[in-house]
Amino acid sequence: MANKWARTRAFWAGVVVASTTALLGGLASSPAQAYWPQDLATCKQAYGSEVYLAWDIPTVVLAKGSSGVCVRGLQDALLEAGAVRAEDQPGFVDGSFGPKTYNAVVAFQRRAGVTGGADGVVGRYTWHHLIATVGFE
């Protein structure tokens, strides 16, 4: 039941953000907010997911050199979580796990106290902390 409510909350959050962005020409929120739930859903469909500590997280492990929709979802979430330096924000969401994404992942892992430390690899613990932080699953 809790998972159903979480999905409903995430759906309506996406609808509200997308509507607000459309009505205000993008001034009210970042474009990343509107795309993150879809990228995450596509990632989980393609690579699978698991419930970990009440959050539905992708099973894919991402690291430097990874690319695609899962990396795009990761990048959107890192922006939403405030882990991306201001100078790295323009063009950050490109679907390629390069140095800027690595730096943002490490910064997020340090700030969140992710189990296993700040290694720049996005696995179960990092996905859990990130999804719990941004509130989408």
Biotite code that builds the C-alpha atoms (Angstrom):
import biotite.structure as struc

atoms = struc.array([
    struc.Atom([0.000, 0.000, 0.000], chain_id="A", res_id=1, res_name="MET", atom_name="CA", element="C"),
    struc.Atom([2.812, 2.424, 0.867], chain_id="A", res_id=2, res_name="ALA", atom_name="CA", element="C"),
    struc.Atom([4.441, 1.760, -2.498], chain_id="A", res_id=3, res_name="ASN", atom_name="CA", element="C"),
    struc.Atom([1.166, 2.610, -4.279], chain_id="A", res_id=4, res_name="LYS", atom_name="CA", element="C"),
    struc.Atom([0.950, 5.941, -2.446], chain_id="A", res_id=5, res_name="TRP", atom_name="CA", element="C"),
    struc.Atom([4.593, 6.703, -3.215], chain_id="A", res_id=6, res_name="ALA", atom_name="CA", element="C"),
    struc.Atom([3.987, 6.078, -6.918], chain_id="A", res_id=7, res_name="ARG", atom_name="CA", element="C"),
    struc.Atom([0.856, 8.220, -6.845], chain_id="A", res_id=8, res_name="THR", atom_name="CA", element="C"),
    struc.Atom([2.762, 11.011, -5.092], chain_id="A", res_id=9, res_name="ARG", atom_name="CA", element="C"),
    struc.Atom([5.584, 10.810, -7.646], chain_id="A", res_id=10, res_name="ALA", atom_name="CA", element="C"),
    struc.Atom([3.122, 10.841, -10.554], chain_id="A", res_id=11, res_name="PHE", atom_name="CA", element="C"),
    struc.Atom([1.271, 13.924, -9.323], chain_id="A", res_id=12, res_name="TRP", atom_name="CA", element="C"),
    struc.Atom([4.523, 15.673, -8.444], chain_id="A", res_id=13, res_name="ALA", atom_name="CA", element="C"),
    struc.Atom([5.612, 15.173, -12.052], chain_id="A", res_id=14, res_name="GLY", atom_name="CA", element="C"),
    struc.Atom([2.273, 16.466, -13.364], chain_id="A", res_id=15, res_name="VAL", atom_name="CA", element="C"),
    struc.Atom([2.421, 19.567, -11.171], chain_id="A", res_id=16, res_name="VAL", atom_name="CA", element="C"),
    struc.Atom([6.035, 20.322, -12.109], chain_id="A", res_id=17, res_name="VAL", atom_name="CA", element="C"),
    struc.Atom([5.426, 19.783, -15.824], chain_id="A", res_id=18, res_name="ALA", atom_name="CA", element="C"),
    struc.Atom([2.298, 21.974, -15.741], chain_id="A", res_id=19, res_name="SER", atom_name="CA", element="C"),
    struc.Atom([4.022, 24.719, -13.783], chain_id="A", res_id=20, res_name="THR", atom_name="CA", element="C"),
    struc.Atom([7.022, 24.633, -16.105], chain_id="A", res_id=21, res_name="THR", atom_name="CA", element="C"),
    struc.Atom([4.769, 24.857, -19.162], chain_id="A", res_id=22, res_name="ALA", atom_name="CA", element="C"),
    struc.Atom([2.639, 27.689, -17.743], chain_id="A", res_id=23, res_name="LEU", atom_name="CA", element="C"),
    struc.Atom([5.526, 29.799, -16.512], chain_id="A", res_id=24, res_name="LEU", atom_name="CA", element="C"),
    struc.Atom([7.910, 29.152, -19.358], chain_id="A", res_id=25, res_name="GLY", atom_name="CA", element="C"),
    struc.Atom([10.344, 27.208, -17.213], chain_id="A", res_id=26, res_name="GLY", atom_name="CA", element="C"),
    struc.Atom([10.871, 29.963, -14.650], chain_id="A", res_id=27, res_name="LEU", atom_name="CA", element="C"),
    struc.Atom([9.319, 28.097, -11.724], chain_id="A", res_id=28, res_name="ALA", atom_name="CA", element="C"),
    struc.Atom([11.453, 24.974, -11.833], chain_id="A", res_id=29, res_name="SER", atom_name="CA", element="C"),
    struc.Atom([14.265, 23.288, -13.682], chain_id="A", res_id=30, res_name="SER", atom_name="CA", element="C"),
    struc.Atom([13.511, 21.168, -16.760], chain_id="A", res_id=31, res_name="PRO", atom_name="CA", element="C"),
    struc.Atom([15.222, 18.252, -15.019], chain_id="A", res_id=32, res_name="ALA", atom_name="CA", element="C"),
    struc.Atom([12.281, 17.915, -12.648], chain_id="A", res_id=33, res_name="GLN", atom_name="CA", element="C"),
    struc.Atom([9.862, 17.231, -15.493], chain_id="A", res_id=34, res_name="ALA", atom_name="CA", element="C"),
    struc.Atom([12.017, 14.526, -17.106], chain_id="A", res_id=35, res_name="TYR", atom_name="CA", element="C"),
    struc.Atom([13.407, 12.699, -14.063], chain_id="A", res_id=36, res_name="TRP", atom_name="CA", element="C"),
    struc.Atom([10.384, 10.457, -13.353], chain_id="A", res_id=37, res_name="PRO", atom_name="CA", element="C"),
    struc.Atom([10.184, 9.363, -17.015], chain_id="A", res_id=38, res_name="GLN", atom_name="CA", element="C"),
    struc.Atom([13.927, 8.670, -17.298], chain_id="A", res_id=39, res_name="ASP", atom_name="CA", element="C"),
    struc.Atom([13.811, 6.665, -14.089], chain_id="A", res_id=40, res_name="LEU", atom_name="CA", element="C"),
    struc.Atom([10.766, 4.678, -15.202], chain_id="A", res_id=41, res_name="ALA", atom_name="CA", element="C"),
    struc.Atom([12.424, 3.892, -18.541], chain_id="A", res_id=42, res_name="THR", atom_name="CA", element="C"),
    struc.Atom([15.645, 2.900, -16.769], chain_id="A", res_id=43, res_name="CYS", atom_name="CA", element="C"),
    struc.Atom([13.819, 0.532, -14.423], chain_id="A", res_id=44, res_name="LYS", atom_name="CA", element="C"),
    struc.Atom([11.881, -1.019, -17.319], chain_id="A", res_id=45, res_name="GLN", atom_name="CA", element="C"),
    struc.Atom([15.085, -1.629, -19.267], chain_id="A", res_id=46, res_name="ALA", atom_name="CA", element="C"),
    struc.Atom([17.323, -2.835, -16.407], chain_id="A", res_id=47, res_name="TYR", atom_name="CA", element="C"),
    struc.Atom([14.969, -3.900, -13.628], chain_id="A", res_id=48, res_name="GLY", atom_name="CA", element="C"),
    struc.Atom([14.330, -2.595, -10.141], chain_id="A", res_id=49, res_name="SER", atom_name="CA", element="C"),
    struc.Atom([14.159, -3.763, -6.554], chain_id="A", res_id=50, res_name="GLU", atom_name="CA", element="C"),
    struc.Atom([12.536, -2.486, -3.394], chain_id="A", res_id=51, res_name="VAL", atom_name="CA", element="C"),
    struc.Atom([15.221, -1.441, -0.942], chain_id="A", res_id=52, res_name="TYR", atom_name="CA", element="C"),
    struc.Atom([14.239, 0.105, 2.410], chain_id="A", res_id=53, res_name="LEU", atom_name="CA", element="C"),
    struc.Atom([10.761, 0.916, 1.044], chain_id="A", res_id=54, res_name="ALA", atom_name="CA", element="C"),
    struc.Atom([12.047, 2.651, -2.122], chain_id="A", res_id=55, res_name="TRP", atom_name="CA", element="C"),
    struc.Atom([11.800, 1.187, -5.620], chain_id="A", res_id=56, res_name="ASP", atom_name="CA", element="C"),
    struc.Atom([15.313, 1.650, -7.027], chain_id="A", res_id=57, res_name="ILE", atom_name="CA", element="C"),
    struc.Atom([16.994, 0.684, -10.320], chain_id="A", res_id=58, res_name="PRO", atom_name="CA", element="C"),
    struc.Atom([19.225, -2.401, -10.195], chain_id="A", res_id=59, res_name="THR", atom_name="CA", element="C"),
    struc.Atom([21.671, -0.986, -12.737], chain_id="A", res_id=60, res_name="VAL", atom_name="CA", element="C"),
    struc.Atom([25.113, 0.042, -11.455], chain_id="A", res_id=61, res_name="VAL", atom_name="CA", element="C"),
    struc.Atom([26.512, 3.202, -13.057], chain_id="A", res_id=62, res_name="LEU", atom_name="CA", element="C"),
    struc.Atom([30.091, 4.458, -13.162], chain_id="A", res_id=63, res_name="ALA", atom_name="CA", element="C"),
    struc.Atom([32.429, 6.513, -15.362], chain_id="A", res_id=64, res_name="LYS", atom_name="CA", element="C"),
    struc.Atom([31.893, 5.503, -18.975], chain_id="A", res_id=65, res_name="GLY", atom_name="CA", element="C"),
    struc.Atom([28.215, 4.549, -18.539], chain_id="A", res_id=66, res_name="SER", atom_name="CA", element="C"),
    struc.Atom([25.703, 6.225, -20.836], chain_id="A", res_id=67, res_name="SER", atom_name="CA", element="C"),
    struc.Atom([22.020, 6.273, -21.705], chain_id="A", res_id=68, res_name="GLY", atom_name="CA", element="C"),
    struc.Atom([18.660, 6.880, -20.095], chain_id="A", res_id=69, res_name="VAL", atom_name="CA", element="C"),
    struc.Atom([19.736, 5.685, -16.631], chain_id="A", res_id=70, res_name="CYS", atom_name="CA", element="C"),
    struc.Atom([22.609, 8.172, -16.599], chain_id="A", res_id=71, res_name="VAL", atom_name="CA", element="C"),
    struc.Atom([20.220, 10.917, -17.727], chain_id="A", res_id=72, res_name="ARG", atom_name="CA", element="C"),
    struc.Atom([17.897, 10.027, -14.835], chain_id="A", res_id=73, res_name="GLY", atom_name="CA", element="C"),
    struc.Atom([20.864, 10.047, -12.466], chain_id="A", res_id=74, res_name="LEU", atom_name="CA", element="C"),
    struc.Atom([21.976, 13.456, -13.736], chain_id="A", res_id=75, res_name="GLN", atom_name="CA", element="C"),
    struc.Atom([18.463, 14.882, -13.368], chain_id="A", res_id=76, res_name="ASP", atom_name="CA", element="C"),
    struc.Atom([18.313, 13.582, -9.793], chain_id="A", res_id=77, res_name="ALA", atom_name="CA", element="C"),
    struc.Atom([21.745, 14.977, -8.931], chain_id="A", res_id=78, res_name="LEU", atom_name="CA", element="C"),
    struc.Atom([20.613, 18.410, -10.151], chain_id="A", res_id=79, res_name="LEU", atom_name="CA", element="C"),
    struc.Atom([17.410, 18.125, -8.136], chain_id="A", res_id=80, res_name="GLU", atom_name="CA", element="C"),
    struc.Atom([19.389, 17.067, -5.050], chain_id="A", res_id=81, res_name="ALA", atom_name="CA", element="C"),
    struc.Atom([21.685, 20.095, -5.340], chain_id="A", res_id=82, res_name="GLY", atom_name="CA", element="C"),
    struc.Atom([24.824, 18.012, -5.880], chain_id="A", res_id=83, res_name="ALA", atom_name="CA", element="C"),
    struc.Atom([25.935, 19.737, -9.098], chain_id="A", res_id=84, res_name="VAL", atom_name="CA", element="C"),
    struc.Atom([28.217, 22.764, -8.900], chain_id="A", res_id=85, res_name="ARG", atom_name="CA", element="C"),
    struc.Atom([26.733, 25.905, -10.493], chain_id="A", res_id=86, res_name="ALA", atom_name="CA", element="C"),
    struc.Atom([29.473, 26.083, -13.129], chain_id="A", res_id=87, res_name="GLU", atom_name="CA", element="C"),
    struc.Atom([28.770, 22.470, -14.160], chain_id="A", res_id=88, res_name="ASP", atom_name="CA", element="C"),
    struc.Atom([24.989, 22.876, -14.534], chain_id="A", res_id=89, res_name="GLN", atom_name="CA", element="C"),
    struc.Atom([24.768, 24.104, -18.164], chain_id="A", res_id=90, res_name="PRO", atom_name="CA", element="C"),
    struc.Atom([24.625, 21.006, -20.371], chain_id="A", res_id=91, res_name="GLY", atom_name="CA", element="C"),
    struc.Atom([24.992, 18.668, -17.388], chain_id="A", res_id=92, res_name="PHE", atom_name="CA", element="C"),
    struc.Atom([22.177, 16.302, -18.394], chain_id="A", res_id=93, res_name="VAL", atom_name="CA", element="C"),
    struc.Atom([23.665, 14.647, -21.475], chain_id="A", res_id=94, res_name="ASP", atom_name="CA", element="C"),
    struc.Atom([23.332, 10.937, -20.686], chain_id="A", res_id=95, res_name="GLY", atom_name="CA", element="C"),
    struc.Atom([27.097, 10.454, -20.428], chain_id="A", res_id=96, res_name="SER", atom_name="CA", element="C"),
    struc.Atom([28.787, 9.594, -17.105], chain_id="A", res_id=97, res_name="PHE", atom_name="CA", element="C"),
    struc.Atom([31.890, 11.755, -17.392], chain_id="A", res_id=98, res_name="GLY", atom_name="CA", element="C"),
    struc.Atom([33.988, 13.832, -14.974], chain_id="A", res_id=99, res_name="PRO", atom_name="CA", element="C"),
    struc.Atom([31.195, 16.296, -14.062], chain_id="A", res_id=100, res_name="LYS", atom_name="CA", element="C"),
    struc.Atom([28.785, 13.478, -13.246], chain_id="A", res_id=101, res_name="THR", atom_name="CA", element="C"),
    struc.Atom([31.488, 11.646, -11.294], chain_id="A", res_id=102, res_name="TYR", atom_name="CA", element="C"),
    struc.Atom([32.227, 14.779, -9.227], chain_id="A", res_id=103, res_name="ASN", atom_name="CA", element="C"),
    struc.Atom([28.520, 15.312, -8.518], chain_id="A", res_id=104, res_name="ALA", atom_name="CA", element="C"),
    struc.Atom([28.072, 11.662, -7.485], chain_id="A", res_id=105, res_name="VAL", atom_name="CA", element="C"),
    struc.Atom([31.047, 11.826, -5.106], chain_id="A", res_id=106, res_name="VAL", atom_name="CA", element="C"),
    struc.Atom([29.774, 15.113, -3.629], chain_id="A", res_id=107, res_name="ALA", atom_name="CA", element="C"),
    struc.Atom([26.324, 13.605, -3.103], chain_id="A", res_id=108, res_name="PHE", atom_name="CA", element="C"),
    struc.Atom([27.727, 10.395, -1.588], chain_id="A", res_id=109, res_name="GLN", atom_name="CA", element="C"),
    struc.Atom([29.824, 12.394, 0.887], chain_id="A", res_id=110, res_name="ARG", atom_name="CA", element="C"),
    struc.Atom([26.943, 14.661, 1.862], chain_id="A", res_id=111, res_name="ARG", atom_name="CA", element="C"),
    struc.Atom([24.479, 11.770, 2.226], chain_id="A", res_id=112, res_name="ALA", atom_name="CA", element="C"),
    struc.Atom([26.901, 9.500, 4.097], chain_id="A", res_id=113, res_name="GLY", atom_name="CA", element="C"),
    struc.Atom([26.344, 6.651, 1.646], chain_id="A", res_id=114, res_name="VAL", atom_name="CA", element="C"),
    struc.Atom([27.358, 3.210, 2.943], chain_id="A", res_id=115, res_name="THR", atom_name="CA", element="C"),
    struc.Atom([30.625, 2.199, 1.312], chain_id="A", res_id=116, res_name="GLY", atom_name="CA", element="C"),
    struc.Atom([31.897, 5.752, 1.070], chain_id="A", res_id=117, res_name="GLY", atom_name="CA", element="C"),
    struc.Atom([32.241, 8.215, -1.777], chain_id="A", res_id=118, res_name="ALA", atom_name="CA", element="C"),
    struc.Atom([33.562, 6.022, -4.590], chain_id="A", res_id=119, res_name="ASP", atom_name="CA", element="C"),
    struc.Atom([31.757, 7.619, -7.552], chain_id="A", res_id=120, res_name="GLY", atom_name="CA", element="C"),
    struc.Atom([29.905, 4.387, -8.362], chain_id="A", res_id=121, res_name="VAL", atom_name="CA", element="C"),
    struc.Atom([26.099, 4.494, -8.295], chain_id="A", res_id=122, res_name="VAL", atom_name="CA", element="C"),
    struc.Atom([24.815, 1.232, -6.860], chain_id="A", res_id=123, res_name="GLY", atom_name="CA", element="C"),
    struc.Atom([22.091, 0.185, -4.430], chain_id="A", res_id=124, res_name="ARG", atom_name="CA", element="C"),
    struc.Atom([23.063, 2.502, -1.569], chain_id="A", res_id=125, res_name="TYR", atom_name="CA", element="C"),
    struc.Atom([23.573, 5.601, -3.711], chain_id="A", res_id=126, res_name="THR", atom_name="CA", element="C"),
    struc.Atom([20.329, 5.007, -5.644], chain_id="A", res_id=127, res_name="TRP", atom_name="CA", element="C"),
    struc.Atom([18.483, 4.619, -2.329], chain_id="A", res_id=128, res_name="HIS", atom_name="CA", element="C"),
    struc.Atom([19.833, 7.843, -0.835], chain_id="A", res_id=129, res_name="HIS", atom_name="CA", element="C"),
    struc.Atom([19.299, 9.768, -4.068], chain_id="A", res_id=130, res_name="LEU", atom_name="CA", element="C"),
    struc.Atom([15.729, 8.628, -4.631], chain_id="A", res_id=131, res_name="ILE", atom_name="CA", element="C"),
    struc.Atom([14.870, 9.206, -0.973], chain_id="A", res_id=132, res_name="ALA", atom_name="CA", element="C"),
    struc.Atom([16.359, 12.717, -1.215], chain_id="A", res_id=133, res_name="THR", atom_name="CA", element="C"),
    struc.Atom([14.489, 13.823, -4.343], chain_id="A", res_id=134, res_name="VAL", atom_name="CA", element="C"),
    struc.Atom([11.291, 11.937, -3.498], chain_id="A", res_id=135, res_name="GLY", atom_name="CA", element="C"),
    struc.Atom([10.770, 10.195, -6.844], chain_id="A", res_id=136, res_name="PHE", atom_name="CA", element="C"),
    struc.Atom([10.703, 6.469, -7.418], chain_id="A", res_id=137, res_name="GLU", atom_name="CA", element="C"),
])
